[in-house]
Amino acid sequence: MNPSASGWIKKLLVEVSETSCAQMETSQFYNRLKQTGFIYGSNVSVILDIAKPFDFTDEERCKINLLVTYYFIHENEKCQENLTDSLIRFYKAISNKRRSFFDELFGDKSSDSLLEKMIHKRINIDDNFITKTFNYFLINALLFVDILGYQRFLKDETNIRAYVNNLESALETIIFSAIDVKSEKTIYDTNLIRLFEDSVRHKKSELPSYNDAISFITEPLEKLYLIDLVCMASWSDKVIDKEEREFLNRLKTDLKLHHSDITKSVDDINRFYAKHKDDVAFLRSKNLAQSFYDNSSKVVSKLIKRNSKRLIKELSESKEAMWLLAQSTQRSLTNEEQKKIQSQLLDIFKSIPSLAIFMLPGGMILLPLFVKFIPKLLPSAFDDNRIENDKV
């Protein structure tokens, strides 16, 4: 199951229906979802360990977690309407009728295909590939707002767009209030503010007051989600200072929560960041060049892995390409050799749809990475060919 290829939703729903997902308690499911990082906007794993052997990207893990959570809500609310159809109606309902970022998709005749495109468009803050490689924050951090909106939608469709917009604004007000109480701001705080600002769907010129925001948060899942986001905003080197602790206590009182709810949320974010500090983008401080290189390397690596069989077949038919790739592992190619290998690789990419990304504007920037990674990531059959070519 490949969440970057068409047909993934139908296949995933079949796999999820065979699990005991729908029988979980809501709090149990929410905690499992939080452990994947979905609640924090950093999907480091997939809920339920579905398709465990597959090497997913951050975006694909996010897609899976989002859809499985929709499935859980759909089943728990005992909705009689097909999940795919109800989700399409939900996304249409919450979009701005005058200018929807889904408008160009609504001509799609297939429900599954339309929903796949909607989810892809929804989870990405920036859908431009070259721009995204420079960006720490590839995935929308407020996707659980969609989950809460869908849960409300299944109960009452009235004013659903206003509900989603008001919930986003309320969360934004309280999160930024939590960051404001900090006596000193760190790079983490700056990155986090940027993450949430980029994730807001409908930006308002004026946010609600703290009291108005609090009055909007009434449901149990809304409260848990808000506390987790505030603990995420308060986190810095596993230390929550006096001002932050006072803010959390104020929230506990205002939301009528137990002390254990706050303690668990603090422990959960500490545990998650301690375990995944190298996997969470905004915990790392890098310059743009390093960020571009790291993100591009991940993309190129996965593209090679996923297309390795087809690549081996195509490369085996080009002895010169194989020889040049082998030489690139031992020495720097001359300018003429680099042009040759790039030309031959582009011809190969034309025959493999998944690699068409290299032919888009800016895609040539990634070709040197492709040349660097392909000998390392292809199976041993490639190495054997490389050795044979080396002897020629």
N, C-alpha and C positions, 0 to 999 in steps of 0.2 A: 504494500500500500504506500503510494507516493503522494503526499499532500500537495506536491507541486505539479502533478499531472491531472488531467481531467478524469472524472469518475471516482475520485478519492472519497467523496462524501458517502456515496452509496455503499462502497466497500467498508468504510469505517463503521457505518451504522449497523451493518450486518455483524461485524466483530463485537461491537459494544452490546448489541442485543443478546449475545451469548454469554455475557458476564453478569454478575450480580449487582452491577452498578446501581440500578434503580431501587434495590432493596436497602441501600445504605441510609442511615440517619443523615439528615441535612448537615448537622454539625460534623459528623464523621467525613462526609464527602468534602465539605468546605476545608477541613484540615488537610485532607489528602491533596486537594487542589492547591492549597497554600504551600505545601512541601515541594510542588513542582516549580514554584516561583511565579505562577500565573498571577496571583494576587499582587505581587510586587512588580509586575511588568518585566520579569526576567525568567523566561521559561527554560529552566535547565534540565527538565525531565518531562516525561509524558505520564499523565495520570492513568492508573490501572495497568501500566507496563504493556500497553497495546503495541503490537509490532515491535517488540523489544530489540530484536537484532538489527533493526534498520537504523542507519546513521542519519538522524534528522537534523535539519538546520533549526536555528532559533525560531524562525518564522513558521516552519512546519510544526514544531512542537506546540507553538501558540495556536495554530489552526486546530490541531487535534484536541488540545485542552479546552478550547472554546466550544467546539462542537459537542464534545462529550458532556460538558457542563450544560449546554442547551438540552441535550438528550435527557439528562438527569432531571432538570426542571420540568420538561415536557411530560415525562413519565410520572413524576411526583404530583403534578397538577392534574393528572389523568385527562389530558387533552385528547379529544377524539379526532381532531384534525391532524392530518399528516404533518410530521415535524418540519419537513422541508417547506411545505406550503405555508405553514404558520409562521416560520421564520422570515420568509419572503414578505408576507403581509406585515410582520412586525417592523422590518427594516424600511419598508415603504412608508409605514405610519410615522416613524420617527424622523424621516428625512424631511428636509425643508422643501416644501412643494414648489416654491418658486425657483430654487436652484439646488438640486440634489446632486451629490457627488456620485449617486447611483444612476442618474438619468440615462447615460449612454449604455447602461447594461440592460435596461428593461425590455429591449427588443428581443432578448434571448428567449427562444421558445421552450427550451428544456429547463424544468424547475431546478434539477440538480446542478446543471451547468451555470444557471443564473446565481444560485446560492453560493457556489464555489467562487465565482467572480466577486460577489458581494463581500464574502468573508475575506478574500484576499485584499480587496480594496479597503476594508474596514480596519484591518489590523496594522496596516502600514501607515506610518506618519508621513513618509516620503517615498513615493513609488518609483522615483528615478534611480536606476541602479548605480550610476556613477556617483550621484550625490549621496546615496545611502552608504557607500563604502567609506565616505568621510565622516559619517554620522555615528556617534556612540549609540544613539537610541533608535533602533530600527523598528521596534514594536510599540504599539500603543499601550500606554500604562494604565488606562482607565477602562479596559474592556469588561471588567466585572460590572461596570455600570450598565452595559448592554444586557448582561445576565439578569440583573435586578429589574431592568426595564422589561425584559421578556417575561419574567415571572409576574410582574404587574399586568402586562398585556394579556396574559392568559386568564387573569381574574377579572380585569376590567379594561377595555380598550379606550375608554374615555380619556381624552387629554393626555395620551401616552407620550407625545412628543414634549409637552410641557414638563411632564414628570421627569423624563430623562435629562432635559436641559437644566431643570432646577436642581436635580441631584448632583450633576456635574459641578454646577456653580457652588452648591453648598459644600461639597468636598474640597473644591479649590480654596474657598474662603478659610476653612478650618485647617487644611494642610499648610497653607501659607502663614496662618496665624501661629502654627506650631514652629515653623522655621523662624519666624520673626522674633520669638522669645529667646532665641539663642544669643548669648552675649558675643560669641565669635562665629563667623560664617567660614566654612571650609569649602574646598573644591567639591566635596560630596554634596553640600547644600546647593551650590551653584548648579551642578549637574542635575540635581533632583528637581530644582525649580524649572529648569529648561525642559526636563522630561515631562512634567505635568503640564506646563504651558503648551507644549507641542501636542499633547494628547487630547486637550479639550476640543470637543467637536464644534460647539457653537460659542465663540468667544463673545462675552458681554462687555460693554463699555464700563459697567459698574457692577461689582460683585455684591451679594447680599451681606448684611452685617453678620457678626458671629452669632448673635441671638436668633436672627432669622434663619441662618443656616442650621443651627441646632434644632430648631422647631420643625425642620423638614425631615430630619432623620428620626424615624419612628419604628421601622421594622427591625426585627432581630438581626437579619443578615446585613442590613444597611449599617447597623451599629458596629457589628464585628468588623466589617470591611473598613469603616472609617477609623476604628482604633488601630487596625493593622497598618493603614496608610500613615497615620500620625506617628506610630512607633517607627515606621520606615523613615519618616521625615526627621524624627528625633535622633535616630541612630547616628553615632559617630564614634568609631573605635570602641564600640561596646560600652560607651559611657553615656548615661542620660543624666545631665546636670540638674541642679536644683530647680532652675526655671522650667525646664522641660518636664521634670517630675510634677511640679505644681500644675502645669498645663494638663498633664494626663489625669491628675486627680480631679481637676475641674471638669474635664470631659466625663470622667466616671460619674460624677455627681449629676451633671447636666443630662446625661444619657440614661441615668438610673441603671448603671451597670455594677457588677460586683468587683471587688478588688482582684479576685482571681482572673477575671477577664483581661484586666490590664497586665497582670503579671505574666499570663500565658502569652499574650501578644508580644511583650518585650522579649520573653525567652525565645519565642519562635523566630523573630527577626534576627536575634543574636546568633541562634543556632544556624539559620539559613545562610547568613553572610559569612560566618566562620567556616562553614563547609564549602561554600561556593564563591569565595571572594575572588578567585581567579577567573570565574565564569561570568560575573556580573559586570556589564560594561561600565556603568557609571561609578564603580568602585575603583576603576583604574584611571590614572591620569596620564594621558599620552598626547604627544603633539599630533597634528593632523596627518603628517606623513606616515608616522608609525601606525596610526589608526587605519589609514587607507591600506597600508601594506597588510596588516593583520586581518582586516575584514575581507580584503580581496583574496588573501591566501586561503581563507576558509571556503570562500565561494568556489575558487578554482579547484581546490582539493576535492570537494564534494562532487563537482561536475565530472572530474576525471574518474572518481570511484564509480559513479553511477553509470557512466558510459564506457567503462573499461573494456568490455567485450567487443563492443562496436569499434572502439578506438584501436584495439589490437588488430582487428580484421583490416581496418582501413590503412593503418600504419604498415602492416606486413606487406601491403601491396606497393609501398613506396620505399624502396631500399635507400634512396638518398635521404629521405626524412628520418628513417631509423638511424642511419649512420650519423647524421648531424645531431640528433638527440643524444646519441651515445657519446659523441665528441663533447657535447655541452656539459657532460658530467665530469670531464677531465680537464677542460680548458675553456677559455672565453672564445666564443665564435667571432670570426671576423665580421665586419659590416656586411660584406657580400653574403656570407653564410647565414647571417641573421635574416637578411631579406629573403633568402631562399627558403629557410625553414618556416618563416611567417607566411609566405605565399603558399607553400604546400599545406600548412596547417589550415589556412583559410579555405582551401579547396576541400579538405576533409570535413571542416565544420559545416559546409553547405549540405553535406549528406546526413548530418546528425542534428535534428531539430533542437535538441536541448542545448547545443553549443552555439546556436545562432546568436547568443548574447555577445560573442566576441566580434560579431560583424556589425553591431550597433555603433553609433557614434561614441567614441571613447573606448570601445572594446579593445582596440589595439594596445591600449595601455597594459592590459592584462596578459598579453601574449608572452612576454618574458617570464612571467610567473608560471604560465602553462608549461613552457619549455623546462623550467627548473623543477617543477613538481612531477611531471609525467613519468620520468624514470623511477622515481621513488614510490609512486603510488600504484603503478600498474603491476599485475602479478608477475611471477618469476618468468613466465613465458617471454615477457618483454626483455628481461635481463639476459635471457639466453640468446635472443636475437641480437641484442646489443653486443654481446661478447663475440658472436659469430661475425658480425659486421666489423668489429674492432680488428679482427684478424685479417679481414680482406685488405 
